[in-house]
Amino acid sequence: MGILNGKNILVTGVLTDGSIAFHIAKIAQEEGATVLLSSYGRVMSLTTRISGRLPKPAPVIELDVTNQEHLDALSERVKEHVPHLDGVVHSIGFAPEAALGGNFLNTSWEDVATAVHVSAYSLKSLTMATRSLFNGGGSVVGLDFDATVAWPKYDWMGVAKAALESTSRYLARDLGAENIRVNLVAAGPIRTMAAKSIPGFDEFEKVWNERSPLEWDVTNPVPAAQAAVALLSDWFPKTTAEIIHVDGGLHAMGA
């Protein structure tokens, strides 16, 4: 019997089978969960195709977290497949090109607003859209990249991640009475599709190779996915507002 046996989990952000989100969905199924995926627009067919590479193909629900109509309809769309949810994975992040790559001082508010809306505010939007589906409690897990320092060329995405971290704490505060836990997994750099959009990603890899106490593999999303699945389970019943670092320990090392 797996640690998610009998649980229903919604996983966002599955685009390729190399993503952390894909491996969360895969391990969740292996641990006994019924998994739903979400996607939208042109990439919805891609998510549907990638779903076929899971141990069991998962239904794909249309959801753009910046579209209020989609958010309002999410509960009913989920109920077409499962009666309730036990967990939700927020694996959503985006910043326009002008908000990355060393352009911090020149980025317009419009581009900053997009990064914060998609990457941080959406955690609140998604949680509220699924709130009514939690039957006596549940677990919301988001994917993070440590925002306690300024990273080379990460710029406004770093600011958006700091907002994500703060948002998770406030959600944990306000939803704790409903036994809804909200936590983040701060992973080290992984060569995902999202990473390819970050200018200078190789610089992150260099830093981890030099400073991480544990050997870090930028091609292996499984450790971060395993941490997320653990947080979705009942093994962390009193853990909320937490950031679990899965980065080889680099976050705790000095310069």
C-alpha positions in Angstrom: 0.0 0.0 0.0 1.5 3.3 -1.1 1.6 6.5 1.0 -1.0 8.1 -1.3 -3.3 5.1 -1.5 -6.9 6.3 -2.2 -6.0 9.9 -2.6 -7.0 12.2 -5.5 -4.3 14.6 -6.7 -4.4 17.4 -9.2 -1.0 18.2 -10.8 -0.5 21.3 -12.9 2.4 22.1 -15.2 3.1 18.8 -16.9 4.6 19.6 -20.3 7.4 17.0 -20.8 8.4 13.7 -19.2 11.5 15.4 -17.9 9.7 17.9 -15.7 9.4 17.7 -11.9 5.6 17.8 -12.3 5.6 14.8 -14.5 7.6 12.8 -12.0 5.3 14.0 -9.1 2.4 12.6 -11.1 4.2 9.4 -11.9 5.3 8.7 -8.3 1.9 9.7 -7.0 0.3 7.1 -9.2 2.9 4.5 -8.1 2.0 5.4 -4.5 -1.7 4.7 -5.0 -3.1 8.1 -6.0 -5.6 8.9 -8.7 -4.0 11.7 -10.7 -5.6 14.5 -12.7 -3.5 16.9 -14.9 -4.3 20.4 -16.1 -3.2 22.3 -19.1 -4.6 24.8 -21.6 -4.4 26.3 -25.1 -1.9 25.0 -27.6 0.0 22.9 -25.0 -3.0 20.9 -23.9 -2.5 18.3 -26.6 1.1 18.0 -25.5 0.1 17.4 -21.9 -2.4 14.8 -23.1 0.3 13.0 -25.1 2.7 13.1 -22.2 0.0 11.7 -19.9 0.2 8.5 -21.9 3.7 8.0 -20.5 2.5 7.8 -17.0 1.9 4.3 -15.4 -1.8 5.1 -16.1 -2.9 7.8 -18.5 -4.4 10.7 -16.5 -7.4 12.9 -17.5 -6.3 16.5 -18.5 -8.5 19.4 -17.4 -8.4 22.7 -19.1 -7.0 25.4 -16.8 -5.3 28.7 -17.4 -4.7 30.1 -13.9 -4.9 33.6 -15.1 -8.4 33.0 -16.6 -11.1 33.6 -14.0 -13.7 31.6 -16.0 -11.4 28.6 -16.0 -10.8 29.0 -12.2 -14.6 29.3 -11.6 -15.2 26.1 -13.6 -12.4 24.1 -12.1 -14.4 22.5 -9.3 -17.0 21.1 -11.7 -14.4 19.9 -14.1 -12.6 18.0 -11.4 -15.9 16.4 -10.2 -16.4 14.9 -13.7 -13.5 12.6 -12.7 -13.3 12.4 -8.9 -15.6 13.5 -6.1 -13.0 15.4 -4.2 -9.3 16.3 -4.0 -6.8 15.4 -1.3 -3.9 17.4 -2.9 -2.9 20.0 -5.4 0.5 20.6 -7.0 1.3 24.1 -8.2 4.0 23.8 -10.8 3.4 27.0 -12.7 5.9 29.8 -13.4 6.5 32.2 -16.2 8.3 35.5 -16.8 8.6 37.4 -20.0 12.0 37.5 -21.7 12.4 41.2 -20.7 12.1 40.3 -17.0 15.2 37.9 -17.2 18.8 37.9 -18.3 20.3 40.9 -16.5 17.6 43.4 -17.5 16.3 44.0 -13.9 16.7 47.8 -13.9 14.9 48.2 -17.2 12.0 45.8 -16.9 8.5 47.4 -17.3 5.8 47.0 -14.8 3.7 45.1 -17.3 6.3 42.4 -17.6 6.8 42.3 -13.9 3.1 42.0 -13.3 2.9 39.1 -15.7 5.7 37.3 -13.8 4.1 37.9 -10.4 0.6 37.0 -11.6 1.5 33.7 -13.2 4.2 32.6 -10.8 3.0 33.8 -7.4 -0.6 35.0 -7.3 -1.7 31.9 -9.2 -0.9 29.8 -6.0 -3.6 31.7 -4.3 -5.9 31.5 -7.3 -5.4 27.7 -7.7 -5.8 27.0 -4.0 -9.0 29.0 -3.7 -10.4 27.4 -6.9 -9.9 23.9 -5.4 -10.7 24.8 -1.7 -14.2 23.5 -1.8 -13.0 20.1 -3.1 -10.9 19.4 0.0 -13.0 17.0 2.2 -11.9 17.8 5.7 -8.4 18.8 4.8 -5.7 18.5 2.1 -2.3 19.4 0.9 -1.2 22.1 -1.5 2.4 21.8 -2.7 4.2 24.4 -4.8 7.5 24.2 -6.6 10.0 26.9 -5.7 13.5 28.1 -6.4 15.2 29.6 -3.3 14.5 33.3 -3.2 16.5 34.4 -0.2 19.3 35.6 -2.4 19.7 37.4 -5.7 20.7 34.9 -8.4 22.6 35.8 -11.6 20.2 36.8 -14.4 17.1 35.4 -12.6 16.0 39.0 -12.0 12.2 39.5 -11.7 11.5 35.7 -11.6 13.5 35.8 -8.4 11.1 38.5 -7.1 8.2 36.4 -8.2 9.5 33.4 -6.3 9.9 35.5 -3.2 6.3 36.5 -3.6 5.4 32.8 -4.1 7.1 32.0 -0.8 5.3 34.7 1.1 2.0 33.8 -0.5 2.4 30.2 0.7 2.8 31.4 4.3 -0.3 33.6 4.2 -2.4 30.8 2.7 -1.1 28.4 5.3 -2.2 30.9 8.0 -5.6 31.5 6.6 -6.5 27.9 5.7 -5.0 26.0 8.6 -8.3 26.0 10.4 -9.7 23.9 7.5 -6.8 21.5 7.9 -5.4 22.6 4.5 -1.6 22.5 4.5 0.4 24.7 2.2 4.1 24.0 1.6 6.8 24.5 -1.0 9.6 22.4 -2.4 12.6 24.5 -3.3 14.6 22.4 -5.8 18.0 22.9 -7.1 18.4 23.6 -10.8 16.9 20.9 -13.1 17.3 20.9 -16.9 13.6 21.3 -17.6 11.8 23.2 -20.4 11.3 26.1 -18.0 15.0 26.1 -17.2 15.8 26.5 -20.9 14.1 29.8 -20.9 16.4 31.2 -18.2 19.4 33.0 -19.7 22.6 31.8 -18.2 21.2 28.6 -16.7 24.7 27.1 -17.0 25.8 29.5 -14.3 23.4 27.8 -11.8 24.8 24.5 -12.8 28.4 25.7 -12.1 27.5 27.1 -8.7 25.9 23.8 -7.6 28.7 21.7 -8.9 31.2 23.8 -6.8 29.2 24.4 -3.6 26.6 21.8 -3.0 27.6 19.4 -0.1 25.7 16.5 -1.7 26.4 15.7 -5.3 23.8 17.4 -7.5 22.5 16.1 -10.8 20.8 18.7 -13.0 19.2 16.0 -15.1 17.4 14.2 -12.2 14.0 15.6 -11.2 13.1 12.6 -9.0 14.4 13.8 -5.6 12.3 17.0 -5.8 9.3 15.0 -7.0 9.7 12.5 -4.1 9.7 15.4 -1.6 6.5 16.8 -3.1 4.8 13.4 -2.9 5.8 13.0 0.7 4.2 16.4 1.5 1.0 15.3 -0.3 0.8 12.3 2.0 -0.3 12.0 5.6 3.3 11.7 6.7 3.5 15.4 7.3 0.2 16.0 9.1 1.3 19.1 11.1 3.7 20.6 8.6 2.6 23.8 6.9 4.0 27.1 5.8 7.3 25.3 5.2 9.9 25.4 2.4 11.6 22.0 2.0 14.9 22.4 0.2 15.9 19.7 -2.2 19.1 21.3 -3.5 21.9 19.1 -2.1 22.2 21.5 0.9 23.5 24.4 -1.1 21.0 26.9 0.5 22.8 26.5 3.8 26.3 27.1 2.6 28.1 30.5 2.8 29.8 32.2 -0.1 
